[in-house]
Amino acid sequence: MEQVMKHYGNAILAVVVLLALGAIIVAALSSDGYVAAEFQKALTNFFTNMNGMT
């Protein structure tokens, strides 16, 4: 077990951190609160501006 953690410890830690970050983002966006509204507005503005460039 010690050798596995020595060899794959950093990769396992990175996966755990990314999963936790993803869970936090999903939790923040799943509610219809301020964060979800602002994120949706930012995405809409981004794609509107990208379409305007063509």
Z-matrix of the N, CA and C atoms (Angstrom, degrees):
N
C 1 1.450
C 2 1.530 1 110.82
N 3 1.331 2 115.18 1 -38.38
C 4 1.464 3 119.07 2 180.00
C 5 1.523 4 111.06 3 -64.05
N 6 1.327 5 116.55 4 -38.86
C 7 1.466 6 119.62 5 179.39
C 8 1.522 7 111.30 6 -68.47
N 9 1.313 8 116.65 7 -36.79
C 10 1.469 9 120.27 8 178.24
C 11 1.523 10 109.83 9 -63.64
N 12 1.344 11 116.77 10 -44.95
C 13 1.454 12 120.08 11 179.87
C 14 1.529 13 111.61 12 -67.20
N 15 1.321 14 116.70 13 -34.44
C 16 1.459 15 120.28 14 177.86
C 17 1.524 16 110.76 15 -66.24
N 18 1.327 17 115.82 16 -39.52
C 19 1.456 18 120.58 17 -175.85
C 20 1.529 19 112.01 18 -81.68
N 21 1.333 20 116.96 19 -43.78
C 22 1.461 21 121.17 20 -174.18
C 23 1.530 22 113.32 21 -110.02
N 24 1.298 23 119.01 22 7.26
C 25 1.453 24 122.13 23 -174.97
C 26 1.515 25 113.84 24 -58.11
N 27 1.328 26 117.39 25 -46.07
C 28 1.465 27 120.62 26 -178.79
C 29 1.527 28 111.41 27 -66.28
N 30 1.319 29 117.08 28 -39.54
C 31 1.463 30 120.54 29 179.40
C 32 1.526 31 110.66 30 -67.50
N 33 1.314 32 117.09 31 -41.68
C 34 1.462 33 120.89 32 178.43
C 35 1.524 34 109.93 33 -63.47
N 36 1.314 35 117.42 34 -43.02
C 37 1.461 36 121.70 35 178.56
C 38 1.523 37 110.99 36 -62.37
N 39 1.320 38 117.57 37 -41.76
C 40 1.465 39 121.07 38 179.06
C 41 1.525 40 111.04 39 -63.22
N 42 1.317 41 117.38 40 -41.98
C 43 1.463 42 121.38 41 179.23
C 44 1.527 43 110.33 42 -64.36
N 45 1.313 44 117.44 43 -43.31
C 46 1.469 45 121.22 44 -179.92
C 47 1.529 46 110.13 45 -63.41
N 48 1.317 47 117.32 46 -42.98
C 49 1.464 48 120.63 47 179.87
C 50 1.523 49 110.77 48 -65.12
N 51 1.328 50 117.90 49 -43.31
C 52 1.461 51 121.07 50 178.95
C 53 1.520 52 111.83 51 -64.88
N 54 1.323 53 117.29 52 -39.61
C 55 1.467 54 120.32 53 177.28
C 56 1.526 55 110.85 54 -64.83
N 57 1.329 56 117.25 55 -41.53
C 58 1.457 57 120.49 56 178.47
C 59 1.526 58 110.73 57 -65.00
N 60 1.322 59 117.07 58 -42.26
C 61 1.458 60 120.65 59 178.06
C 62 1.524 61 110.96 60 -63.32
N 63 1.322 62 116.64 61 -42.16
C 64 1.466 63 120.79 62 176.73
C 65 1.515 64 111.72 63 -61.66
N 66 1.325 65 117.10 64 -41.04
C 67 1.464 66 120.58 65 179.12
C 68 1.521 67 110.98 66 -64.79
N 69 1.320 68 117.38 67 -39.30
C 70 1.469 69 120.78 68 178.27
C 71 1.523 70 110.49 69 -65.10
N 72 1.323 71 116.74 70 -43.39
C 73 1.469 72 120.48 71 -179.79
C 74 1.525 73 110.66 72 -65.05
N 75 1.324 74 116.96 73 -43.51
C 76 1.470 75 120.23 74 178.68
C 77 1.516 76 110.60 75 -63.55
N 78 1.311 77 117.93 76 -41.05
C 79 1.463 78 120.96 77 178.65
C 80 1.520 79 111.13 78 -64.72
N 81 1.321 80 117.32 79 -38.33
C 82 1.467 81 120.19 80 -179.67
C 83 1.522 82 111.47 81 -71.03
N 84 1.322 83 117.06 82 -33.05
C 85 1.458 84 120.33 83 -176.58
C 86 1.516 85 113.02 84 -89.77
N 87 1.324 86 118.48 85 -17.43
C 88 1.454 87 119.76 86 -176.05
C 89 1.521 88 111.94 87 -73.25
N 90 1.305 89 117.06 88 -30.14
C 91 1.468 90 119.52 89 177.15
C 92 1.525 91 108.74 90 -80.08
N 93 1.297 92 115.88 91 156.60
C 94 1.467 93 119.76 92 178.25
C 95 1.524 94 110.11 93 -91.49
N 96 1.311 95 114.56 94 52.46
C 97 1.458 96 119.93 95 -178.27
C 98 1.506 97 111.88 96 -98.63
N 99 1.301 98 113.97 97 -163.26
C 100 1.461 99 122.02 98 -176.64
C 101 1.522 100 112.00 99 -63.42
N 102 1.334 101 116.51 100 -42.98
C 103 1.467 102 120.58 101 -177.23
C 104 1.520 103 110.50 102 -63.21
N 105 1.334 104 116.53 103 -44.85
C 106 1.465 105 120.15 104 -179.24
C 107 1.525 106 111.14 105 -64.20
N 108 1.329 107 116.76 106 -41.74
C 109 1.461 108 120.41 107 -179.64
C 110 1.525 109 111.18 108 -65.55
N 111 1.316 110 117.45 109 -44.11
C 112 1.470 111 120.44 110 -179.91
C 113 1.531 112 111.59 111 -67.35
N 114 1.330 113 116.90 112 -38.45
C 115 1.464 114 120.02 113 178.07
C 116 1.519 115 110.61 114 -64.91
N 117 1.331 116 116.58 115 -41.76
C 118 1.458 117 120.17 116 178.84
C 119 1.525 118 110.34 117 -65.57
N 120 1.328 119 116.61 118 -40.21
C 121 1.460 120 120.40 119 178.14
C 122 1.532 121 110.98 120 -64.24
N 123 1.333 122 117.22 121 -40.69
C 124 1.465 123 121.01 122 179.41
C 125 1.527 124 111.04 123 -64.40
N 126 1.324 125 116.89 124 -43.25
C 127 1.471 126 119.51 125 178.02
C 128 1.519 127 111.49 126 -64.71
N 129 1.315 128 116.95 127 -42.26
C 130 1.463 129 120.48 128 179.19
C 131 1.517 130 110.83 129 -62.14
N 132 1.330 131 116.92 130 -45.40
C 133 1.468 132 120.21 131 178.66
C 134 1.521 133 111.59 132 -63.13
N 135 1.323 134 116.83 133 -40.28
C 136 1.463 135 120.28 134 -179.50
C 137 1.520 136 110.73 135 -61.01
N 138 1.339 137 116.52 136 -50.67
C 139 1.464 138 119.27 137 -176.82
C 140 1.528 139 111.62 138 -71.17
N 141 1.326 140 118.08 139 -30.53
C 142 1.464 141 120.58 140 174.73
C 143 1.519 142 110.24 141 -64.60
N 144 1.320 143 116.78 142 -44.53
C 145 1.460 144 120.48 143 178.75
C 146 1.523 145 112.04 144 -67.03
N 147 1.326 146 117.62 145 -35.28
C 148 1.464 147 120.05 146 177.85
C 149 1.514 148 110.68 147 -68.11
N 150 1.334 149 117.69 148 -38.06
C 151 1.454 150 120.50 149 177.28
C 152 1.524 151 111.12 150 -68.53
N 153 1.316 152 117.13 151 -30.88
C 154 1.458 153 120.79 152 179.53
C 155 1.518 154 113.12 153 -71.38
N 156 1.325 155 117.33 154 -18.17
C 157 1.466 156 121.04 155 -178.70
C 158 1.517 157 112.41 156 -77.40
N 159 1.321 158 118.09 157 -19.72
C 160 1.480 159 119.80 158 -177.06
C 161 1.484 160 112.53 159 -81.85
